[in-house]
Amino acid sequence: MTHALKSISVAIGDLVAHPANVRSNSPEEYASENIANLKASIGVLGIIQPLLVQKIDGKFGVLAGGRRRAALIELVADKTAKGFTNKTKIECRLVPANCDVTTALSLAENITQAPMNAIDEFEAFARMMEVDGQSPDTIAKTFGTTIAVVKGRLRYGLIHPEIRAAARAKTITLDTMKAFADHPSQDVQREVFEALTKDGDSYVQAYTVRQALKTRGVQVSDDIGAFVREDYEARGGPIAADLLEEHSVLEDITLVETIMVEKLTAAAEEARVQAGFAWADAMVRYDYATMAEYGRVYPGLIEPDAAGQKRVDAITEELEKLQLEMEDENLETDAYNALYDRVDALEEEARDLQEAYSAEDLEQGGVIASWSNGKITLHVGLVRPEDRPETSSQAAGGGNGTSADATTGSETDGVVYPASLTQDLKTERAMALGAAMTLHPEATLDLTLFKLVTDVLVGMSATHGIKVEARKEYRSHAKMDEIDGTSLEQVAEAHDALDLSWANEAKSPADQFAAFRSLDAGEKAKLVTYATASTTQSCFARSRQSDSLMHDFEIEVMPDIRAHWTPNAALFNRFKKAWLLKILGEELGLAQEAVTLASMSKKEIVAFCDKLFAEPFATLTEAQHAAVAAWCPPMMQTTGGASLVVETQDDALGTETVQAKAA
């Protein structure tokens, strides 16, 4: 039966609960925290949808709209809300007193409205800003949410239309669609989307998208982006502008790296001049394996001159007074910290007056400036590997598991790994190690907890092989789009298996933490494992002497890197023809094939190698098959392999030389 409902205006004070309201037995629906967004919206926009009411004892019982009534009551009680009192009239629709389907009407209004599609919501937020001219602040106030939540929805609503369409069609997941917001340029988003789906693979993972976008620029809100931005803009570097400033991207990664090296080099040179060292260098990203090869000199005690001794005496006297002040139990925390900082500065000044490097140390020592934790870090008093006295007596096989003998320079005598290639191989090995960690959550969890505990309780770092700092490692690679994707896929699968139900951006950090704590131990282990795996540093195989912990741990979780990484054309293209033939003939036992290929072009040899490793030929002997299955550049394997003479040489391009120095 159809009921014609009359429109009427009812004072807020005359609205009461109706016993036939289908939500009447769920008072938690009307709790303040559950109607905060609705209250904010009504406060700004008013009642958009009329309430459904019926007369009860001189009042108007709310059949449908109980949450709106609760929000109105809170607005009346809120003295900061303008225009809402008990006498304020609200538009309603009146249900006749003789209606015999009141419960049905209440139920119908509650269940017949389809929930809003998430993508529709994102696009609506974007239109409010682009078309209506609203700011994130006004939008947040309208809907009773945080500015951070609004910004997130705005970014998702501006993703390329084709990608949003793919999400609507469910050919990609909503999480995958969101990943494209990491870069504000819709053109870049589409290029990456097309590249990832060009082979007809409809399953694109969010992790893979983010990794691909990292090769297309650095966000201005990133610590590196903020550090180089002024110089970058001065040189006309292209910027992909985001609707929200902090998400804009510096697109020219080469220029970013160049500026980074220049600024780090300048800082190192300033420190070199001040201390009197012989050389200065820059390292964009601190590499523990490389730094382990450096020696170090330390200042020795000296007798200060008369003026210096007078200052030392004055410092000693002041330190004694400060110590007495710090023993005052009534001292406020800020005052204590100020005294502590003063003591620290005085002690450093006293050390500088009573210590100095010898002339010999200054002649061989130097300074390296690196970028760490968002700032320049100076490593002072380093001695280059070639200047260390023990270098000449080292046995073949350096700290990276490679030979230190670089005397054979002929192409036919040994495979030469250019500096740019060695840097990229370090990145690939770090990615493979991260993939191995995700497959061994219990061991990785133990490693993470041990690292944290020893760092805090023992006061020394058990290993530098992982960066457990609640910060993802930024990984650059000259040809990221072309490398073997096995490790990326393994890590992406691990990510997709994570329980991220607790990570709801609409919840407060406290609520997210509470949800996180309710996870079972196995799910937490997966989360910790994935986080730790994301910190693996660019590396080659470690020696037991330089890092015994990671040396043994890598053997346990990654005895064979080939389970996570396969050589492909991207690698072989970076070898000279003679090196490829040497690998085929001497290291893989394919001497006849090497002879045959010698008369062919390098392109044909690369194609042969690519197919050989993608699926070893059935015609291979057992020994050849084993060699192909196990081969990798010797510095990448964990437990050994063929002992080759490995050399590095600077590429002709200055940018690649800079990358090698920054390894």
Summary of the structure (lengths in Angstrom):
residues: 663
radius of gyration: 33.0
end to end distance: 77.9
largest distance: 107.3
contacts: 1975
relative contact order: 0.07
helix: 52%
strand: 10%
